[in-house]
Amino acid sequence: MLPWLTESSVDRFSDVRDTTLAKLVRDDMLGLILKGVLAPGQRINEPDVANRLQVSRVPVREALRELESSGLVVARKHSGRFCAPARSR
């Protein structure tokens, strides 16, 4: 083992290797939704997200599907995906 690499840094490297691009995109999008940067009902443009994060559209689609299954994103046929509207309390 190299002296400047501690076990904790090796663990961090394995965490990075185990993280998919879709998970990173999902976490980024989740942060934008929770911070209110993406307003309820706002359209999410896949190419813009992909360009901003410098990834292909495939991980963006995977991330949006996962957010859709959790109810934070809504897909509308022939219109795209949107941030879910705020629920009335």
C-alpha positions as YAML, in Angstrom:
chain: A
units: angstrom
residues:
- id: 1
  name: MET
  ca: [0.00, 0.00, 0.00]
- id: 2
  name: LEU
  ca: [1.20, 3.46, -0.79]
- id: 3
  name: PRO
  ca: [1.98, 5.50, 2.33]
- id: 4
  name: TRP
  ca: [-0.16, 8.49, 1.30]
- id: 5
  name: LEU
  ca: [-3.21, 6.32, 0.74]
- id: 6
  name: THR
  ca: [-4.95, 5.53, 3.97]
- id: 7
  name: GLU
  ca: [-7.69, 2.96, 4.25]
- id: 8
  name: SER
  ca: [-10.29, 5.71, 4.39]
- id: 9
  name: SER
  ca: [-9.12, 7.15, 1.06]
- id: 10
  name: VAL
  ca: [-9.21, 3.67, -0.47]
- id: 11
  name: ASP
  ca: [-12.80, 3.31, 0.78]
- id: 12
  name: ARG
  ca: [-13.68, 6.65, -0.81]
- id: 13
  name: PHE
  ca: [-12.29, 5.47, -4.14]
- id: 14
  name: SER
  ca: [-14.41, 2.33, -4.01]
- id: 15
  name: ASP
  ca: [-17.48, 4.46, -3.21]
- id: 16
  name: VAL
  ca: [-16.81, 6.58, -6.27]
- id: 17
  name: ARG
  ca: [-16.39, 3.51, -8.46]
- id: 18
  name: ASP
  ca: [-19.68, 2.08, -7.19]
- id: 19
  name: THR
  ca: [-21.65, 5.26, -7.90]
- id: 20
  name: THR
  ca: [-23.33, 5.41, -11.30]
- id: 21
  name: LEU
  ca: [-23.80, 8.56, -13.35]
- id: 22
  name: ALA
  ca: [-27.56, 8.11, -13.01]
- id: 23
  name: LYS
  ca: [-27.24, 8.26, -9.20]
- id: 24
  name: LEU
  ca: [-25.14, 11.42, -9.41]
- id: 25
  name: VAL
  ca: [-27.66, 13.04, -11.75]
- id: 26
  name: ARG
  ca: [-30.54, 11.92, -9.51]
- id: 27
  name: ASP
  ca: [-28.87, 13.43, -6.44]
- id: 28
  name: ASP
  ca: [-28.24, 16.68, -8.31]
- id: 29
  name: MET
  ca: [-31.82, 16.88, -9.55]
- id: 30
  name: LEU
  ca: [-33.15, 15.99, -6.10]
- id: 31
  name: GLY
  ca: [-31.13, 18.82, -4.63]
- id: 32
  name: LEU
  ca: [-32.54, 21.27, -7.18]
- id: 33
  name: ILE
  ca: [-36.08, 20.14, -6.41]
- id: 34
  name: LEU
  ca: [-35.64, 20.33, -2.63]
- id: 35
  name: LYS
  ca: [-33.97, 23.77, -2.81]
- id: 36
  name: GLY
  ca: [-36.82, 25.08, -4.94]
- id: 37
  name: VAL
  ca: [-34.60, 25.84, -7.94]
- id: 38
  name: LEU
  ca: [-36.97, 23.66, -9.96]
- id: 39
  name: ALA
  ca: [-40.42, 25.07, -9.26]
- id: 40
  name: PRO
  ca: [-43.45, 22.79, -9.03]
- id: 41
  name: GLY
  ca: [-44.80, 22.23, -12.52]
- id: 42
  name: GLN
  ca: [-41.61, 23.42, -14.21]
- id: 43
  name: ARG
  ca: [-40.53, 21.47, -17.30]
- id: 44
  name: ILE
  ca: [-37.27, 19.53, -17.01]
- id: 45
  name: ASN
  ca: [-35.31, 19.67, -20.24]
- id: 46
  name: GLU
  ca: [-33.16, 16.52, -20.63]
- id: 47
  name: PRO
  ca: [-30.60, 18.05, -23.03]
- id: 48
  name: ASP
  ca: [-30.09, 21.05, -20.73]
- id: 49
  name: VAL
  ca: [-29.52, 18.82, -17.71]
- id: 50
  name: ALA
  ca: [-27.13, 16.61, -19.71]
- id: 51
  name: ASN
  ca: [-25.17, 19.63, -20.95]
- id: 52
  name: ARG
  ca: [-24.99, 21.23, -17.51]
- id: 53
  name: LEU
  ca: [-23.65, 18.03, -15.93]
- id: 54
  name: GLN
  ca: [-21.56, 17.03, -18.97]
- id: 55
  name: VAL
  ca: [-23.13, 13.58, -19.26]
- id: 56
  name: SER
  ca: [-25.15, 11.87, -21.98]
- id: 57
  name: ARG
  ca: [-28.94, 11.87, -21.91]
- id: 58
  name: VAL
  ca: [-29.09, 8.19, -20.88]
- id: 59
  name: PRO
  ca: [-28.18, 8.75, -17.18]
- id: 60
  name: VAL
  ca: [-30.47, 11.79, -17.15]
- id: 61
  name: ARG
  ca: [-33.38, 9.63, -18.35]
- id: 62
  name: GLU
  ca: [-32.58, 6.97, -15.74]
- id: 63
  name: ALA
  ca: [-32.44, 9.58, -12.99]
- id: 64
  name: LEU
  ca: [-35.73, 11.16, -14.08]
- id: 65
  name: ARG
  ca: [-37.43, 7.74, -14.18]
- id: 66
  name: GLU
  ca: [-36.30, 7.10, -10.63]
- id: 67
  name: LEU
  ca: [-37.51, 10.51, -9.48]
- id: 68
  name: GLU
  ca: [-40.78, 9.83, -11.30]
- id: 69
  name: SER
  ca: [-41.24, 6.57, -9.40]
- id: 70
  name: SER
  ca: [-40.78, 8.47, -6.14]
- id: 71
  name: GLY
  ca: [-43.41, 11.03, -7.16]
- id: 72
  name: LEU
  ca: [-41.11, 14.04, -7.47]
- id: 73
  name: VAL
  ca: [-41.25, 14.15, -11.27]
- id: 74
  name: VAL
  ca: [-44.29, 13.73, -13.50]
- id: 75
  name: ALA
  ca: [-44.18, 12.53, -17.13]
- id: 76
  name: ARG
  ca: [-46.75, 13.91, -19.54]
- id: 77
  name: LYS
  ca: [-47.22, 12.09, -22.82]
- id: 78
  name: HIS
  ca: [-45.83, 14.07, -25.77]
- id: 79
  name: SER
  ca: [-44.87, 16.95, -23.45]
- id: 80
  name: GLY
  ca: [-41.89, 15.76, -21.41]
- id: 81
  name: ARG
  ca: [-41.14, 15.54, -17.74]
- id: 82
  name: PHE
  ca: [-42.05, 18.13, -15.15]
- id: 83
  name: CYS
  ca: [-41.31, 18.77, -11.52]
- id: 84
  name: ALA
  ca: [-44.34, 17.44, -9.61]
- id: 85
  name: PRO
  ca: [-46.85, 20.07, -8.55]
- id: 86
  name: ALA
  ca: [-46.88, 21.01, -4.88]
- id: 87
  name: ARG
  ca: [-49.35, 18.99, -2.86]
- id: 88
  name: SER
  ca: [-52.04, 20.88, -1.01]
- id: 89
  name: ARG
  ca: [-51.87, 20.54, 2.75]
...
